[in-house]
Amino acid sequence: MGYQQYGISPQLVERIKLKMKNPAVKERIKKLIDGVTKSDLQDKAKVRRLVKSSAVIMNENFSPAQEEQFVAFVLAQKIDPNNTFHLIKLWGMFR
């Protein structure tokens, strides 16, 4: 899996996926990322802010190293939220 190459543990991903099944958490995350653009997801500072905000919403306590791993992963994916193929690729990575 792609995220493992960045040092992100499968256990952490599973824990986050479980938390995202909570409708209240899911809605708060959706509001957080509403309007995010491709350029936002290539800006290290904005991605870091999104990671920190997401951690608060999910009541997770990421170490600075984990935050860096998430930021590096998101930047490397070159995600375009308006490109359906990119979203399908990400969905396949985490299903």
C-alpha positions in Angstrom: 0.0 0.0 0.0 1.2 3.5 -0.8 0.8 5.1 2.6 3.0 2.4 4.3 5.9 3.7 2.2 5.6 7.0 4.1 5.8 5.2 7.5 2.1 5.4 8.2 1.0 2.3 10.1 -2.0 0.2 8.9 -3.3 0.1 12.5 -3.5 4.0 12.6 -5.2 4.0 9.2 -7.8 1.4 10.5 -8.4 3.4 13.6 -9.0 6.6 11.6 -11.3 4.7 9.2 -13.3 3.5 12.1 -13.6 7.0 13.5 -14.7 8.3 10.1 -17.7 5.9 10.2 -19.2 8.1 12.9 -21.6 10.4 11.0 -20.8 13.5 13.2 -17.0 13.1 12.7 -17.5 12.5 9.0 -19.6 15.7 8.6 -17.1 17.8 10.5 -14.3 16.5 8.3 -16.4 17.1 5.1 -16.9 20.7 6.3 -13.2 21.1 6.9 -12.2 20.0 3.4 -15.1 21.7 1.6 -13.6 24.0 -1.0 -10.1 22.6 -0.8 -8.3 22.9 -4.1 -5.4 21.1 -5.8 -3.1 24.0 -5.0 -4.2 23.9 -1.4 -3.2 20.2 -1.3 0.3 21.1 -2.7 0.9 23.8 0.0 2.8 22.2 2.9 1.5 24.8 5.5 -2.1 24.3 4.4 -1.8 20.5 4.4 -0.2 20.6 7.9 -3.1 22.8 9.1 -5.6 20.3 7.7 -3.9 17.4 9.3 -3.9 19.1 12.7 -7.5 20.2 12.4 -8.5 16.6 11.4 -6.6 15.2 14.4 -8.6 17.5 16.7 -11.9 16.5 15.1 -11.1 12.8 15.4 -9.7 13.2 18.9 -6.3 11.8 17.7 -3.0 12.9 19.1 -0.5 12.6 16.2 3.2 12.9 17.0 5.2 15.5 15.0 6.7 12.6 13.1 3.3 11.3 12.2 2.2 14.7 11.1 5.2 15.0 8.8 4.4 11.5 7.3 0.8 12.5 6.6 1.9 15.8 5.0 4.6 14.1 2.9 2.0 11.5 1.8 -0.6 14.1 0.7 1.9 16.2 -1.1 3.3 13.2 -3.0 -0.1 12.1 -4.2 -0.7 15.4 -6.1 -4.4 15.1 -5.4 -6.8 17.1 -7.4 -10.2 17.0 -5.6 -12.0 17.8 -8.8 -10.5 14.8 -10.6 -12.7 11.7 -10.2 -9.8 9.4 -11.1 -7.6 10.8 -8.3 -10.5 10.3 -5.8 -11.1 6.8 -7.0 -7.4 6.0 -6.7 -7.3 7.3 -3.1 -10.5 5.4 -2.2 -9.0 2.2 -3.5 -5.9 2.8 -1.4 -7.9 3.0 1.8 -10.8 0.7 1.4 
